[in-house]
Amino acid sequence: MARTVNQAARAVRRDAFVEAAQGLIARKGYEGFSIQDLLGQVNASKGAFYHYFDSKQALLSAVIDDMTDSVLAIVEPVLSDPKRPAAEKFTYLFSTIGRWKAERSDLMFQIIEVWLSDANTVVREHLRASVTERLTPILAAIVEQGARDGTVTAPDPPHTAIVFVSMLLASQEAASRLFLAHRAGATTLDEVERTLLAYTSASERVLGVPPGTLPFIDRQTLEFWFVTPTQSERESAA
């Protein structure tokens, strides 16, 4: 029994580090906070931190894993409901992800800032592998359901789901690069919109669903992410 309690306490303690790190990243940015800042936030020793994480980069990986867990926990009950049509599940999945990110926009803005750094290549690859492994079976089940009810015309649902997930990840990376380019004045909002709509159209063709089935992006959402000032920009303007 004691071992079970210790394992539970260990999970809670690790979660406290991850939760505190999310708050620090949202307020200060990943590069803007130190391990010492985190230790002060959770009232822990450096030894306690390194008991759970071997580096600050490992902490970032845990933060992103936790974000993925949170989103999947929200969408899984609806996506696994056999009474809901496949098209509704696609809409629910992407609208929920979009809403979840918008509610944590300060954190997401900061994550985007560090996402494409060469120093975080390992973190990116870890997330790609994790998302592919966890999301592919979920989407494969939706594609299979759509194939049965005639709303999805793509053949071979399991392999279609693999291709679809790879396109989702590619579109997210493209969006991150466009975000940084737009902030630097290197691209226009219209060009951003055209690029992301091209990913949406291509994804719909892969699935064999009617145009407009996948609500990846709309102009209002685009302006929210690409025009709204980040926290660091707000602080610089103050």
N, C-alpha and C positions, 0 to 999 in steps of 0.2 A: 504493500500500500504506500509506503514511504517513497518508493521509487516513482510511482505514478504521480504523487504529489510533486516530487522534485521535477519531473518532466513537465508537468503543468506550469509550475512556477517558472521554469526555464523558458517556456513558450511565451508566457505573459511578459517576462523581462525582455525577451527579444522583441516582442511586439511593441513594447514601450520605446525602445530605441528607434524602431522603424517609424512609429507614429510621430515621435519628436523630430526625426529627420525630415519627414514630410513638411512639418510646420516650418522648420528652419529653411528648407529649400524654397518654400513659397515666399518667405519673407526676405531672405538674404541671397538666394541663389545657391547652387551647388558649390561653386567656387568661393562663395562669400562667407560660408560658415566653417568652423574648425571642429575637430573632434572634441576639443575642450569645450566649445560652445554646447555641443551635444551632451557631454558629460554633466555640465552644469544644469542643463534642461531636465535631465532624468535623475540627477543626484546620484551618479554612479562613478566608479573608478575607471581608469584607463584599462586596467586588467579585465574588468567586467566587459568593456566594449570588445576587447580582442578575444574574449571567450566566445563571442558570437560571430564576429566579423574579422577577417584578417586584414582588411583595408577599408578606406573610405569608399573605394570603388565597389567593394563587396556590399557595403551598405546601400549604395545607389541601386545595385542589382536587386537587393531585397526590397527596397522601396517600390521599384517598378513591378516586381513580382506581386507585392501586396496590392498594388493598384489593379493589376490584372485579376487577382483573386476577387477583389471587391466587385468589379464589373460582372464577372462570370457568375458570382453568387446571386446577383440581381436578376440576370437574364435567364439563368438556367431553368427556373420553374416554368416560365412561359414557353421557352424553346422546347422543353420536353413534354409539353401538353399536347397529346394527340388530337384534341378537339379543335385546336387552333390551326387555321390553314397556313400553308407554307409561306404565301405572300405576306401574310400578317406577321409571321415570325421574322422575316427579313426586315420589314419596316420597324418592328419593335426593337430588334437587335441594334440597328444603326441609330435609331432615334434615342434609345436609352444610352448608348455609348456617348453620343453627342451631348446629351443633357448632363450626363455624369461628368464629362470633361469640362463643360461650361460652368458647372457648379464649383469646380476646382481650378478655375482658369489661372489664378496666380501660380499655382503649383505646375500646371501644364505649360505655361509660358516659360517657366524656369527649366523644366525638363527638356523642352525643345532647344533651349539655348545650349545645353550640354550634350544633347543626344548625338549630334554629328561630329563631336570631337574625336580626333584620332585616338586620344587617350581612353575613350570609352568603347572602342571597337569590340572588346570582349563582352561588355554589357549588352551592346546591340545584338550580337550574335546569340547570346544567351536568351534574350527576350524573343528573338525571331524563332528560335528552336522551341521555346516554351509555348509561345502562342500557337505555332503550327501544330504542335503535339496535342494541345488542349482544345483548340478551336476546330480543327479539321473534323473530328468525329461528330461534333455538334452540327456543323454545317452540312456534313455528308448526310446526316439523318434528315435535315430539312430538305435537301436536294432530292433525296429518295422519296420523301413525302410528296414533294411537288411533282416528281415524275409520275407518281401513282395517280395524283388527282389531275394531271394534265397541265399544271401551271408552270412547270419547268420542262423544257424539251432537251436539255443536255443529256447525252448518253453517259453511262458509267459514273454514277453519282460519287462514289468514293474518290476516284481520280479527278473528277471535276472539282470536288471540294478542295483537293490539294492545290490545284491550279488557282482556284478562287482565293484561297488564303494567301498564296504567294503574291497575287495581285493586290490584295488588301494591304499587305505589308509594304509592297512597293509604293502604293499610293500614299501611305502614311509617311514614308521616308521622303517622297516627293513633296508632300505638303510641308514637312519640316524644313526642307531646303528652300522652298518657295517662301516660307515664313521669314527666314533669315534674309533672303534676297530682297523681299519686299521691305523689310525694316531698314535695309541698307540702301534702298532706293534703286535697286538693280532690276526690278521688274514691276509691272503694273498689276493692279487688282484684276483687270480684265484678262491678262495673260494667266494669272493664277487660276481664275475661274475656268478658262478654256482648258487648261491642263488637267485640272481635277475632274471636270466634266468628261474629258476623254477617258480617264480611268474608269469613271462610272459607266460610260457607254460600253467600254470594252468588257467590263465585269458582267454587265447584263447580257452581252452576247455570249460570253463563256457559259453562263448559266442557262441561256436560252429562255429568258424572261422578257416580258414587254418593257419598252423604255419607260423609265419613271418608277420601276419597281424598287430600285435601291436608292433610298434617300441619302446619298453620301453627303451632298452639299447643296446649299441654296445661297442666294445672295446675302440674305440677312445673317446667316451663320458665318459666311465668308467674311463679311465686314466685322462681325464680332471678333473673330480670331486675328484678322490681319490689320484692322484699323484701330481697335481698342488698345490704348496704351498699356504696356506691361507695368508691373509695380515699380521696377527700376526706372522706367521712363517717367512714371508719375512722380517719383521721388526726385529725379533730376530736374523736372520742370518746376518743382515746388520752391 
